[in-house]
Each structure stands twice: as structure tokens, then as C-alpha cells.
Amino acid sequence: MQHNMKTNVNNMKILNMSNLLIIFFLAFSCTSSKDVPISIEHAECLYEYSIREYYQKSQNKNAISIKDCEANWKWEINDGWNICKEERFAYKIEYNEGNSYVINTFFSSTGTGEFTHLFLLEIKDGTFNLIESIAGGDRCQYGLISEEVEFKDNLIYYSELITPFHLMSWTGHDLPFGSYDDCMICCCGAAKYKYNPISKEKEFIGIELLLDEIEGNDNFSKTYNLFLQKGKKFLQEKEIIEFIKSADNE
């Protein structure tokens, strides 16, 4: 089931880090470690964590000795983001308390993949430790809206991009493969969460509908557009169930 999904790019508010990296190809390089919040060695370890899902290296150790990380990377800085254009990698510290960090990372593969993640990390005894992979994925497969990650009131707020398939299966409904759009660029909403870096507890807030309109005569398209017309752009648990029942009523 294919839909023609229309959206206003400004409304989606998705940070296009690929374009940002391209822009920086024209800028000057900065090699001084004092220009990044944590050392270049640490940043190399962040890169190792950020690419593990892309290369499917699930056997990678969660702990990496700082001395085993390469150095001499060239960094450029913009709006809190530390960017290494040669490695197609960027990171931003969203939270730091003592030796604990919540890191927002972006990695662009040599193909079309754009991997965004939030990691809870700890630096201890010369070792970089991955405590938890909080969230993230590749574009509409749970990729982060990078610019919306925010530390506020001692909590990390973030949004993951989801597809029509994700939305329709949100309550655990077992759906046939291909029953709803589920591609890497078929974003229709953003699942919003808040995360406590101390207790490591995550709480679901709701789903924001990101598109201005979906063209189509199927029930999903009709339901999506009807919710928008009624001003129901943000769905909590009750509205999500209502949406699914309406769209599933073939």
C-alpha cells in the first residue's frame, strides 16, 4: 500500500546533517582538541559506537580503552555539534554529570543510510563504557529528529521518526508484511519520549503527526487527514487507539 505523503519541510523540523556536512567541506578544519567538549580520543570511541548497527557488529565490546582510540581527527563546530567531515560523523553532548554523558550522534554511510543515536556513556579508569543505547535508528526506522533532542528539568527529551506501519502496530497489533508503508523515507510521525539519565527510566509521551496531508483513498490516509482536520496532531495513548481502530476498519 503506497501513499503520496506531502509535507512542508519546515514543519517536519528534521535536521539534515548530511547537508550540514557538505557545507562544512567548504569550511576550514580545526584540529585542536580544546575546541571539542571531550577529547578527540573520546570522539573516536563515539564513532565506534555509532557505526556498530550499520556494520551489524553486535559482538563489539561495550567497553573501549581510550588508548585504543585513534586521534588526529579534524573537527569543525556548529551550534554545539562537533563534525568530522572525513568520517561523515558528528556528535553533540546533551548531558554531562561527572563521568556520565548522554551523547547525540550522527553517522552518514557511504550509501543512503543516516544513523542517529542517543547513548548513555561513562568514562572511568581510562575506559570508555557504553552504559545504554537509549534510542535511534536509520531515518524513518526510529531515527532521531536530532535538533529536537533537549535536556530540560533533569530529563532528556527526544523524538524518533516512525512509519505508517509503526503507527498501526503501536499497540502490539500483528500486521502482515507490506500492509502499510514501512520504508526508510516513509516518515509519518514522531514518537516522543523523555529519559532520566540518573534512573535510566524512559517514558513515552505521545506521537506527533508530521505530514500536512496524505493522498489516497485507503482508510489510513483518510484517518490521518481527518485527524489533522480535527486538530488532532498530537496523539496520546487514547488517540492512538482511536486512530488505529479507524484506519483498520476496512
Contacts in CASP RR format, 6 or more apart in sequence:
PFRMAT RR
TARGET T0000
AUTHOR 0000-0000-0000
METHOD contacts of the structure
MODEL  1
MQHNMKTNVNNMKILNMSNLLIIFFLAFSCTSSKDVPISIEHAECLYEYS
IREYYQKSQNKNAISIKDCEANWKWEINDGWNICKEERFAYKIEYNEGNS
YVINTFFSSTGTGEFTHLFLLEIKDGTFNLIESIAGGDRCQYGLISEEVE
FKDNLIYYSELITPFHLMSWTGHDLPFGSYDDCMICCCGAAKYKYNPISK
EKEFIGIELLLDEIEGNDNFSKTYNLFLQKGKKFLQEKEIIEFIKSADNE
1 178 0 8 1.000
1 179 0 8 1.000
1 180 0 8 1.000
1 181 0 8 1.000
1 218 0 8 1.000
1 220 0 8 1.000
2 181 0 8 1.000
3 164 0 8 1.000
3 181 0 8 1.000
3 186 0 8 1.000
3 214 0 8 1.000
3 215 0 8 1.000
3 216 0 8 1.000
3 218 0 8 1.000
3 220 0 8 1.000
3 221 0 8 1.000
4 214 0 8 1.000
4 215 0 8 1.000
4 216 0 8 1.000
5 181 0 8 1.000
5 186 0 8 1.000
5 187 0 8 1.000
5 188 0 8 1.000
5 211 0 8 1.000
5 214 0 8 1.000
5 215 0 8 1.000
6 211 0 8 1.000
6 212 0 8 1.000
6 213 0 8 1.000
6 214 0 8 1.000
6 215 0 8 1.000
7 210 0 8 1.000
7 211 0 8 1.000
7 212 0 8 1.000
8 212 0 8 1.000
11 210 0 8 1.000
11 212 0 8 1.000
12 187 0 8 1.000
12 210 0 8 1.000
13 145 0 8 1.000
13 147 0 8 1.000
13 148 0 8 1.000
14 145 0 8 1.000
14 146 0 8 1.000
14 147 0 8 1.000
14 161 0 8 1.000
14 187 0 8 1.000
15 145 0 8 1.000
15 146 0 8 1.000
15 147 0 8 1.000
17 81 0 8 1.000
17 90 0 8 1.000
17 106 0 8 1.000
17 108 0 8 1.000
17 114 0 8 1.000
17 116 0 8 1.000
17 146 0 8 1.000
18 108 0 8 1.000
18 114 0 8 1.000
20 78 0 8 1.000
20 81 0 8 1.000
20 83 0 8 1.000
20 90 0 8 1.000
21 83 0 8 1.000
21 85 0 8 1.000
21 88 0 8 1.000
21 90 0 8 1.000
21 108 0 8 1.000
24 76 0 8 1.000
24 78 0 8 1.000
24 83 0 8 1.000
24 85 0 8 1.000
25 85 0 8 1.000
27 76 0 8 1.000
28 76 0 8 1.000
29 74 0 8 1.000
29 75 0 8 1.000
29 76 0 8 1.000
30 74 0 8 1.000
30 75 0 8 1.000
30 76 0 8 1.000
30 77 0 8 1.000
31 72 0 8 1.000
31 73 0 8 1.000
31 74 0 8 1.000
31 75 0 8 1.000
33 39 0 8 1.000
33 40 0 8 1.000
35 75 0 8 1.000
35 77 0 8 1.000
35 82 0 8 1.000
36 43 0 8 1.000
36 75 0 8 1.000
36 77 0 8 1.000
36 82 0 8 1.000
37 82 0 8 1.000
37 93 0 8 1.000
37 96 0 8 1.000
38 93 0 8 1.000
38 101 0 8 1.000
38 123 0 8 1.000
40 71 0 8 1.000
40 72 0 8 1.000
40 73 0 8 1.000
40 75 0 8 1.000
41 66 0 8 1.000
41 67 0 8 1.000
41 69 0 8 1.000
41 70 0 8 1.000
41 71 0 8 1.000
42 66 0 8 1.000
42 69 0 8 1.000
42 123 0 8 1.000
42 128 0 8 1.000
43 73 0 8 1.000
43 75 0 8 1.000
43 82 0 8 1.000
43 84 0 8 1.000
43 91 0 8 1.000
44 69 0 8 1.000
44 70 0 8 1.000
44 71 0 8 1.000
44 73 0 8 1.000
45 64 0 8 1.000
45 66 0 8 1.000
45 69 0 8 1.000
45 128 0 8 1.000
46 89 0 8 1.000
46 91 0 8 1.000
46 103 0 8 1.000
46 105 0 8 1.000
46 119 0 8 1.000
46 121 0 8 1.000
47 84 0 8 1.000
47 87 0 8 1.000
47 89 0 8 1.000
47 105 0 8 1.000
47 107 0 8 1.000
48 60 0 8 1.000
48 64 0 8 1.000
48 69 0 8 1.000
49 60 0 8 1.000
49 105 0 8 1.000
49 117 0 8 1.000
49 119 0 8 1.000
49 121 0 8 1.000
49 130 0 8 1.000
49 133 0 8 1.000
50 89 0 8 1.000
50 91 0 8 1.000
50 105 0 8 1.000
50 106 0 8 1.000
50 107 0 8 1.000
50 115 0 8 1.000
50 117 0 8 1.000
50 119 0 8 1.000
51 57 0 8 1.000
51 107 0 8 1.000
51 115 0 8 1.000
52 58 0 8 1.000
52 60 0 8 1.000
53 115 0 8 1.000
53 117 0 8 1.000
53 137 0 8 1.000
53 138 0 8 1.000
54 107 0 8 1.000
54 109 0 8 1.000
54 113 0 8 1.000
54 115 0 8 1.000
54 138 0 8 1.000
62 129 0 8 1.000
62 130 0 8 1.000
62 131 0 8 1.000
63 127 0 8 1.000
63 128 0 8 1.000
63 129 0 8 1.000
63 130 0 8 1.000
64 127 0 8 1.000
64 128 0 8 1.000
65 126 0 8 1.000
65 127 0 8 1.000
65 128 0 8 1.000
66 123 0 8 1.000
66 126 0 8 1.000
66 127 0 8 1.000
66 128 0 8 1.000
67 126 0 8 1.000
69 128 0 8 1.000
73 84 0 8 1.000
73 86 0 8 1.000
73 87 0 8 1.000
74 84 0 8 1.000
74 85 0 8 1.000
74 86 0 8 1.000
75 82 0 8 1.000
75 83 0 8 1.000
75 84 0 8 1.000
76 82 0 8 1.000
76 83 0 8 1.000
76 84 0 8 1.000
76 85 0 8 1.000
77 83 0 8 1.000
80 92 0 8 1.000
81 90 0 8 1.000
81 91 0 8 1.000
81 92 0 8 1.000
81 106 0 8 1.000
82 90 0 8 1.000
82 91 0 8 1.000
82 92 0 8 1.000
83 89 0 8 1.000
83 90 0 8 1.000
84 90 0 8 1.000
88 107 0 8 1.000
88 108 0 8 1.000
88 109 0 8 1.000
88 110 0 8 1.000
89 105 0 8 1.000
89 106 0 8 1.000
89 107 0 8 1.000
89 108 0 8 1.000
90 105 0 8 1.000
90 106 0 8 1.000
91 103 0 8 1.000
91 104 0 8 1.000
91 105 0 8 1.000
91 106 0 8 1.000
92 103 0 8 1.000
92 104 0 8 1.000
92 105 0 8 1.000
92 146 0 8 1.000
92 149 0 8 1.000
93 101 0 8 1.000
93 102 0 8 1.000
93 103 0 8 1.000
93 104 0 8 1.000
94 102 0 8 1.000
94 103 0 8 1.000
94 104 0 8 1.000
94 118 0 8 1.000
94 149 0 8 1.000
94 150 0 8 1.000
94 151 0 8 1.000
94 156 0 8 1.000
95 101 0 8 1.000
95 102 0 8 1.000
95 151 0 8 1.000
95 156 0 8 1.000
95 197 0 8 1.000
96 102 0 8 1.000
97 197 0 8 1.000
97 198 0 8 1.000
99 122 0 8 1.000
99 123 0 8 1.000
99 124 0 8 1.000
100 120 0 8 1.000
100 121 0 8 1.000
100 122 0 8 1.000
100 131 0 8 1.000
100 197 0 8 1.000
101 120 0 8 1.000
101 121 0 8 1.000
101 122 0 8 1.000
101 123 0 8 1.000
102 118 0 8 1.000
102 119 0 8 1.000
102 120 0 8 1.000
102 121 0 8 1.000
102 134 0 8 1.000
102 151 0 8 1.000
102 156 0 8 1.000
102 195 0 8 1.000
102 197 0 8 1.000
103 118 0 8 1.000
103 119 0 8 1.000
103 121 0 8 1.000
104 116 0 8 1.000
104 117 0 8 1.000
104 118 0 8 1.000
104 144 0 8 1.000
104 146 0 8 1.000
104 149 0 8 1.000
105 115 0 8 1.000
105 116 0 8 1.000
105 117 0 8 1.000
105 118 0 8 1.000
105 119 0 8 1.000
106 114 0 8 1.000
106 115 0 8 1.000
106 116 0 8 1.000
106 146 0 8 1.000
107 114 0 8 1.000
107 115 0 8 1.000
107 116 0 8 1.000
108 114 0 8 1.000
108 115 0 8 1.000
109 115 0 8 1.000
112 184 0 8 1.000
113 138 0 8 1.000
113 139 0 8 1.000
113 184 0 8 1.000
114 138 0 8 1.000
114 139 0 8 1.000
115 136 0 8 1.000
115 137 0 8 1.000
115 138 0 8 1.000
115 143 0 8 1.000
116 136 0 8 1.000
116 137 0 8 1.000
116 143 0 8 1.000
116 144 0 8 1.000
116 146 0 8 1.000
117 133 0 8 1.000
117 134 0 8 1.000
117 135 0 8 1.000
117 136 0 8 1.000
117 137 0 8 1.000
117 144 0 8 1.000
118 133 0 8 1.000
118 134 0 8 1.000
118 135 0 8 1.000
118 136 0 8 1.000
118 144 0 8 1.000
118 149 0 8 1.000
118 156 0 8 1.000
118 158 0 8 1.000
118 195 0 8 1.000
119 130 0 8 1.000
119 131 0 8 1.000
119 132 0 8 1.000
119 133 0 8 1.000
119 134 0 8 1.000
120 130 0 8 1.000
120 131 0 8 1.000
120 132 0 8 1.000
120 133 0 8 1.000
120 134 0 8 1.000
120 197 0 8 1.000
120 200 0 8 1.000
121 128 0 8 1.000
121 129 0 8 1.000
121 130 0 8 1.000
121 131 0 8 1.000
122 128 0 8 1.000
122 129 0 8 1.000
122 131 0 8 1.000
123 129 0 8 1.000
131 200 0 8 1.000
132 200 0 8 1.000
134 156 0 8 1.000
134 158 0 8 1.000
134 195 0 8 1.000
134 202 0 8 1.000
135 142 0 8 1.000
135 143 0 8 1.000
135 144 0 8 1.000
135 158 0 8 1.000
135 160 0 8 1.000
135 193 0 8 1.000
135 195 0 8 1.000
136 142 0 8 1.000
136 143 0 8 1.000
136 144 0 8 1.000
136 160 0 8 1.000
137 143 0 8 1.000
137 144 0 8 1.000
137 160 0 8 1.000
138 184 0 8 1.000
139 161 0 8 1.000
139 184 0 8 1.000
139 185 0 8 1.000
139 187 0 8 1.000
140 161 0 8 1.000
140 162 0 8 1.000
140 163 0 8 1.000
140 183 0 8 1.000
140 184 0 8 1.000
140 185 0 8 1.000
140 186 0 8 1.000
140 187 0 8 1.000
141 161 0 8 1.000
141 163 0 8 1.000
141 184 0 8 1.000
142 160 0 8 1.000
142 161 0 8 1.000
142 162 0 8 1.000
142 166 0 8 1.000
142 191 0 8 1.000
143 160 0 8 1.000
143 161 0 8 1.000
144 158 0 8 1.000
144 159 0 8 1.000
144 160 0 8 1.000
144 161 0 8 1.000
145 158 0 8 1.000
145 159 0 8 1.000
145 160 0 8 1.000
145 161 0 8 1.000
145 190 0 8 1.000
148 157 0 8 1.000
148 158 0 8 1.000
148 159 0 8 1.000
148 190 0 8 1.000
149 156 0 8 1.000
149 157 0 8 1.000
149 158 0 8 1.000
149 159 0 8 1.000
150 156 0 8 1.000
150 157 0 8 1.000
150 158 0 8 1.000
151 157 0 8 1.000
154 196 0 8 1.000
154 198 0 8 1.000
155 194 0 8 1.000
155 195 0 8 1.000
155 196 0 8 1.000
156 194 0 8 1.000
156 195 0 8 1.000
156 196 0 8 1.000
156 197 0 8 1.000
157 192 0 8 1.000
157 193 0 8 1.000
157 194 0 8 1.000
157 195 0 8 1.000
157 205 0 8 1.000
158 192 0 8 1.000
158 193 0 8 1.000
158 194 0 8 1.000
158 195 0 8 1.000
159 190 0 8 1.000
159 191 0 8 1.000
159 192 0 8 1.000
159 193 0 8 1.000
159 208 0 8 1.000
160 190 0 8 1.000
160 191 0 8 1.000
160 193 0 8 1.000
161 187 0 8 1.000
161 189 0 8 1.000
161 190 0 8 1.000
161 210 0 8 1.000
162 187 0 8 1.000
162 188 0 8 1.000
162 189 0 8 1.000
162 190 0 8 1.000
162 191 0 8 1.000
162 207 0 8 1.000
163 180 0 8 1.000
163 181 0 8 1.000
163 182 0 8 1.000
163 183 0 8 1.000
163 186 0 8 1.000
163 187 0 8 1.000
163 188 0 8 1.000
164 180 0 8 1.000
164 181 0 8 1.000
164 182 0 8 1.000
164 186 0 8 1.000
164 188 0 8 1.000
164 220 0 8 1.000
165 175 0 8 1.000
165 178 0 8 1.000
165 179 0 8 1.000
165 180 0 8 1.000
165 181 0 8 1.000
165 182 0 8 1.000
166 182 0 8 1.000
166 191 0 8 1.000
167 180 0 8 1.000
167 188 0 8 1.000
167 189 0 8 1.000
167 207 0 8 1.000
167 240 0 8 1.000
167 243 0 8 1.000
167 244 0 8 1.000
168 175 0 8 1.000
168 179 0 8 1.000
168 180 0 8 1.000
168 220 0 8 1.000
168 244 0 8 1.000
168 247 0 8 1.000
168 248 0 8 1.000
169 175 0 8 1.000
170 207 0 8 1.000
170 240 0 8 1.000
170 244 0 8 1.000
171 240 0 8 1.000
171 241 0 8 1.000
171 244 0 8 1.000
173 244 0 8 1.000
173 248 0 8 1.000
180 220 0 8 1.000
181 188 0 8 1.000
187 210 0 8 1.000
187 211 0 8 1.000
188 209 0 8 1.000
188 210 0 8 1.000
188 211 0 8 1.000
188 214 0 8 1.000
188 224 0 8 1.000
189 207 0 8 1.000
189 208 0 8 1.000
189 209 0 8 1.000
189 210 0 8 1.000
189 211 0 8 1.000
190 207 0 8 1.000
190 208 0 8 1.000
190 210 0 8 1.000
191 204 0 8 1.000
191 206 0 8 1.000
191 207 0 8 1.000
192 204 0 8 1.000
192 205 0 8 1.000
192 206 0 8 1.000
192 207 0 8 1.000
192 208 0 8 1.000
193 202 0 8 1.000
193 203 0 8 1.000
193 204 0 8 1.000
193 205 0 8 1.000
194 202 0 8 1.000
194 203 0 8 1.000
194 205 0 8 1.000
195 201 0 8 1.000
195 202 0 8 1.000
195 203 0 8 1.000
196 202 0 8 1.000
205 236 0 8 1.000
206 234 0 8 1.000
206 235 0 8 1.000
206 236 0 8 1.000
206 237 0 8 1.000
206 240 0 8 1.000
207 234 0 8 1.000
207 235 0 8 1.000
207 240 0 8 1.000
208 233 0 8 1.000
208 234 0 8 1.000
208 235 0 8 1.000
209 224 0 8 1.000
209 227 0 8 1.000
209 228 0 8 1.000
209 232 0 8 1.000
209 233 0 8 1.000
209 234 0 8 1.000
209 235 0 8 1.000
211 224 0 8 1.000
212 228 0 8 1.000
213 225 0 8 1.000
213 228 0 8 1.000
214 220 0 8 1.000
214 221 0 8 1.000
214 224 0 8 1.000
214 225 0 8 1.000
215 221 0 8 1.000
216 222 0 8 1.000
219 246 0 8 1.000
219 247 0 8 1.000
219 248 0 8 1.000
219 249 0 8 1.000
219 250 0 8 1.000
220 247 0 8 1.000
222 247 0 8 1.000
223 243 0 8 1.000
223 246 0 8 1.000
223 247 0 8 1.000
224 243 0 8 1.000
224 247 0 8 1.000
226 246 0 8 1.000
227 233 0 8 1.000
227 235 0 8 1.000
227 239 0 8 1.000
227 243 0 8 1.000
232 239 0 8 1.000
235 243 0 8 1.000
END
